[in-house]
Amino acid sequence: MTVSHRVAVLFVALCATSCGASKEPAPDGVSPAAAAAAKPADAPKPAADPWKDVAAWRALPQLDREAKAADLVTRTDASNASEVERVRALLAERGETAAVAALAKSALAKGSTSTWAREAAGHVNLVAEVDACLSASDAAEDADDARYLDLKAQRANSGGSWWADAGSAAKVRALCDEVKKTDAVLKTPYGEAIQKWARWQRAIDVMKDSPAIHAARGPYLIFVSLDPSKGPKLADVSHEEIERGTRILTKNLDLMSKFYDGWMETLGPYFGFTRYGPENSDDRTMLKMNVFTKSEDYAAYNDKVDPSLNGSARAYYSPMEPRFITTYDGGADQEDEFTTNQVQCHEATHQLVHFYTWDLSRTALKRDVSWLDCDMRPAWSEEGFAEFFSSHAVKDGKYLWMQPLDERLAHIYLLDEIVREKKWAPWEMKEFLAARDGQQLQELGRLRASRTPADRGIAESVMVNLFYAKAWSLVHFLWYAEEGGKPKHRDRYVEYLKREFHLEYKLDKVKHAEMPVPVGANDFRRIFGLTKDPDLAAFEKEWQAYVTKLVAAHKTPKWDEERARARKALGIDK
């Protein structure tokens, strides 16, 4: 056989093998292909069980997998821990995380405490992060910060672990963030001041007997004393009482914030006041306020510190250390919120006038000055300016300051007439400008009834209230009276106020010390060019004409009703 013939035979053999030809010869008369087709095929292999074969499970369509997994969860007894664990392992092996989460929720609903169930349901254990927050917030702890105390109480109730769902965890983490921020603030001079005054508040008679909450905003630190009937600890106060106190605290923080904004916006540009807040306040520049929520607690405190108050003042400011506003605010229990706000803003004006006299004077003199030196104003300016600036209205949610004060206009309308009918001497201009304080005003008022001693109490009340009303009207006149469409006296009044805000000292040869020079009537007359009596008389006449128009513009029928009652009560009309 030749080489070429052997290659041909091998090629034919390979073709037969590669083409699937049977090694067995085909029956006579039947082609190889037909014979192959007629032979019985092998039986198909049975399909793998997807519950036993992970690969078979994953080969299923997604919708089939989800349906089967959900059905298995539904059929599982969630109260049977061993069955739940077996199903969880089966689903986890097949990567069915949604079904595992559904199984976890069912198990948790049946009381399971399993860690995997909590984690699969999206719960987190907050213990480590809350404990870390509480441990690091030592300043918040020392200050008895309400947020810190809330977080601490929640942690105490949680026990050894604190599992929470996503929503609850978010709230707890937000509270942790607030505690951390508060703690950071408390470690600044501003925060240290809060802690200092919080310790002071907890140590004062009457105040220390009442549990209190407090908060700071801007330069203000406000305390609200709660019901002391259950003891001085905040933990003993009912949830409802804390909520009531919190509403009063929030209301006063909002009021004082708007008040301070108004002060800085309207008066700051004239006098160069420094705005104070968390970034630059300390224990000396913080403005404090103590609010009693019950009138009997307020009265008890006043009896301790100054029995002469006799409950006559709804609020007051003391220029003595620690320079607090003290007030009563019953919240929803009070009769007239506007009046409460007005009185509190009046006292807050005294506080700011006193504070900025100290602040501007120490800056100008480049040395510290005594707080008591800064309380040197004549009575008309002290009270008239406080009434003037604090008089406010709210329009479309915005506070408008230095507004007409109907109460004082009504007093002018009513009391001027009573003075005339009683034939008492009216407030004379020189006397008006020279009066120094409330005690002097009371004495001057009683003197009006020297011929009728029985009227001395009435004369004192009428003349003091009329003085306040006229002081308010004088400041209103100095700020708003116009000439040629422009303020006529405002520039000179600002110059006069600058003299009040900047202390001047003079050597006292007797005391061998520098003493503050009081601001008085002579300063007013000099700055306004009224050193000659005829000029002062003409100025007074202009002022009274302005007030007459202002009274007429605001008069209401109610004033006449009050006038009739007053005339009858005083025996003017029989």
WOQUIUR-V918379 format. One record per residue. N is the residue number from 0. PHI is phi in degrees with one decimal (* if undefined). Layout:
n:phi
N:PHI
N:PHI
This chain:
n:phi
0:*
1:-78.0
2:-59.6
3:-64.9
4:-70.8
5:-66.0
6:-62.1
7:-64.9
8:-65.0
9:-62.9
10:-61.8
11:-63.5
12:-65.0
13:-63.0
14:-62.0
15:-63.8
16:-69.1
17:-69.2
18:-87.9
19:80.1
20:-66.9
21:-68.8
22:-73.0
23:-83.7
24:-69.5
25:-69.2
26:-56.9
27:-58.7
28:80.1
29:-118.7
30:-71.5
31:-57.1
32:-64.9
33:-66.7
34:-64.7
35:-64.8
36:-68.4
37:-76.6
38:-75.8
39:-61.5
40:-79.2
41:-68.6
42:-70.4
43:-65.4
44:-72.7
45:-66.0
46:-68.2
47:-71.4
48:-78.0
49:-62.9
50:-77.4
51:-109.3
52:-120.8
53:-61.2
54:-63.1
55:-63.8
56:-61.8
57:-71.2
58:-78.0
59:-70.8
60:-59.8
61:-57.2
62:-62.0
63:-65.8
64:-61.3
65:-62.6
66:-65.4
67:-63.9
68:-66.0
69:-63.2
70:-64.4
71:-64.2
72:-60.9
73:-62.4
74:-82.7
75:-81.6
76:-77.8
77:-67.3
78:-89.1
79:-97.4
80:-60.3
81:-68.8
82:-67.4
83:-61.7
84:-65.6
85:-63.1
86:-67.5
87:-58.7
88:-62.5
89:-62.6
90:-70.5
91:-64.7
92:-61.9
93:-94.2
94:74.4
95:-90.6
96:-66.5
97:-64.0
98:-68.4
99:-62.6
100:-63.7
101:-64.8
102:-63.2
103:-63.2
104:-63.2
105:-64.0
106:-66.6
107:-64.1
108:-65.0
109:-93.3
110:96.6
111:-65.0
112:-115.5
113:-64.0
114:-63.4
115:-61.6
116:-65.4
117:-63.6
118:-66.5
119:-65.4
120:-81.2
121:88.0
122:-80.2
123:-128.6
124:-90.7
125:-88.9
126:-55.0
127:-62.3
128:-73.6
129:-69.5
130:-60.6
131:-64.7
132:-63.9
133:-63.6
134:-66.8
135:-84.3
136:-98.8
137:-69.0
138:-68.6
139:-64.0
140:-66.9
141:-62.3
142:-85.1
143:52.5
144:-60.2
145:-61.2
146:-68.5
147:-61.8
148:-63.1
149:-64.1
150:-63.1
151:-63.7
152:-65.4
153:-63.0
154:-65.1
155:-63.1
156:-77.6
157:-81.2
158:81.4
159:-73.9
160:-138.3
161:-138.9
162:-86.7
163:-143.2
164:-74.3
165:-59.3
166:-64.8
167:-66.5
168:-62.6
169:-62.8
170:-66.4
171:-65.5
172:-66.1
173:-64.5
174:-65.5
175:-59.2
176:-62.0
177:-64.4
178:-62.9
179:-63.0
180:-64.7
181:-60.9
182:-62.6
183:-63.3
184:-65.1
185:-65.4
186:-93.5
187:-98.0
188:-55.2
189:-62.9
190:-68.0
191:-63.5
192:-66.3
193:-58.4
194:-65.5
195:-59.8
196:-75.2
197:-66.5
198:-65.4
199:-62.6
200:-62.3
201:-76.9
202:-107.6
203:-88.4
204:-53.0
205:74.7
206:-61.4
207:-69.7
208:-84.2
209:-110.7
210:-62.7
211:-142.0
212:-116.5
213:-149.4
214:-159.1
215:-120.3
216:-149.7
217:59.8
218:-85.9
219:-98.6
220:-118.9
221:-119.5
222:-106.8
223:-123.1
224:-85.2
225:-102.1
226:-60.9
227:-87.5
228:-63.8
229:-97.0
230:113.7
231:-83.3
232:-86.7
233:-63.4
234:-64.8
235:-91.1
236:-83.6
237:-67.8
238:-60.0
239:-64.5
240:-68.6
241:-64.6
242:-63.1
243:-62.4
244:-63.2
245:-65.2
246:-63.1
247:-67.4
248:-62.2
249:-62.6
250:-60.4
251:-72.8
252:-62.2
253:-63.8
254:-62.2
255:-68.2
256:-65.3
257:-68.0
258:-61.6
259:-66.7
260:-59.7
261:-62.6
262:-60.2
263:-68.2
264:-73.0
265:-90.4
266:-105.8
267:-51.7
268:-63.5
269:-77.2
270:-116.9
271:71.2
272:-66.2
273:-82.1
274:-81.2
275:-108.9
276:-172.0
277:-57.0
278:-78.1
279:-143.2
280:-89.2
281:-139.5
282:-67.5
283:-89.0
284:-97.9
285:-78.9
286:-101.4
287:-108.7
288:-147.5
289:-116.1
290:-112.4
291:-92.9
292:-98.9
293:-129.7
294:-61.9
295:-68.7
296:-69.9
297:-62.8
298:-64.6
299:-62.4
300:-65.8
301:-62.8
302:-61.6
303:-73.3
304:-90.8
305:-161.3
306:-59.4
307:-68.7
308:-64.6
309:52.1
310:71.6
311:-78.9
312:-106.7
313:-72.1
314:-158.8
315:-157.3
316:-119.6
317:-109.2
318:-74.8
319:-75.8
320:-59.0
321:-95.2
322:61.4
323:-97.3
324:-84.8
325:-119.0
326:-151.4
327:-115.0
328:-140.2
329:-83.5
330:62.9
331:-66.5
332:-81.0
333:-83.4
334:-84.6
335:-137.3
336:-65.4
337:-61.2
338:-63.1
339:-58.8
340:-61.0
341:-62.0
342:-64.2
343:-66.4
344:-70.9
345:-59.4
346:-68.4
347:-66.3
348:-66.8
349:-54.9
350:-61.5
351:-70.1
352:-60.7
353:-64.3
354:-62.9
355:-75.2
356:-64.0
357:-64.7
358:-68.2
359:-69.2
360:-68.9
361:-65.9
362:-69.5
363:-68.0
364:-85.9
365:58.9
366:-160.7
367:-72.7
368:-130.0
369:-73.5
370:-60.3
371:-69.4
372:-62.3
373:-84.2
374:-110.1
375:-125.7
376:-86.3
377:-69.1
378:-61.4
379:-62.5
380:-75.7
381:-58.4
382:-84.3
383:-64.3
384:-69.7
385:-63.2
386:-65.9
387:-65.5
388:-69.6
389:-73.7
390:-66.8
391:-139.8
392:-137.0
393:-117.7
394:-128.6
395:52.4
396:81.2
397:-103.5
398:-83.3
399:-113.5
400:-101.0
401:61.2
402:-96.9
403:-56.4
404:-109.7
405:-58.6
406:-59.1
407:-73.2
408:-65.0
409:-64.0
410:-62.3
411:-61.9
412:-61.7
413:-82.5
414:-78.6
415:-57.6
416:-67.1
417:-61.7
418:-59.7
419:-65.2
420:-65.7
421:-82.1
422:60.5
423:-86.0
424:-67.4
425:-70.4
426:-68.1
427:-83.7
428:-58.8
429:-64.3
430:-63.9
431:-61.1
432:-73.2
433:-92.2
434:-58.6
435:-102.7
436:-155.1
437:-64.5
438:-62.9
439:-65.9
440:-61.8
441:-62.9
442:-64.4
443:-64.5
444:-66.9
445:-63.9
446:-62.9
447:-62.5
448:-107.9
449:-62.3
450:-82.8
451:-131.2
452:-53.4
453:-64.9
454:-91.9
455:-62.2
456:-63.0
457:-66.7
458:-61.3
459:-60.5
460:-62.5
461:-62.9
462:-70.9
463:-67.2
464:-64.3
465:-67.9
466:-60.9
467:-58.1
468:-63.5
469:-70.3
470:-62.6
471:-59.1
472:-67.1
473:-66.0
474:-64.1
475:-59.3
476:-63.1
477:-64.2
478:-88.2
479:-111.1
480:-58.0
481:-118.3
482:-146.3
483:67.0
484:79.7
485:-128.5
486:-57.1
487:-84.7
488:-112.6
489:-62.1
490:-59.7
491:-69.7
492:-66.6
493:-61.8
494:-61.6
495:-64.2
496:-63.5
497:-62.9
498:-63.4
499:-69.4
500:-77.0
501:-115.1
502:-65.6
503:-120.3
504:-117.0
505:-140.1
506:-69.3
507:-92.3
508:-68.7
509:-76.6
510:-87.0
511:54.4
512:-154.0
513:-75.9
514:-123.4
515:-67.6
516:-91.3
517:-62.4
518:-83.3
519:-142.8
520:-60.4
521:-63.7
522:-62.9
523:-61.7
524:-66.3
525:-64.5
526:-66.0
527:-91.9
528:68.4
529:-119.9
530:-69.0
531:-91.3
532:-58.9
533:-60.1
534:-66.7
535:-64.5
536:-64.0
537:-66.6
538:-62.4
539:-62.1
540:-63.5
541:-63.4
542:-61.4
543:-64.9
544:-66.7
545:-62.0
546:-67.7
547:-58.5
548:-66.0
549:-65.8
550:-62.9
551:-62.2
552:-71.8
553:-114.5
554:-62.5
555:-127.7
556:-57.3
557:-60.9
558:-62.5
559:-66.9
560:-64.6
561:-66.7
562:-61.6
563:-63.2
564:-64.1
565:-65.6
566:-62.4
567:-70.7
568:-63.8
569:-89.6
570:78.2
571:-72.0
572:-105.7
573:-75.1
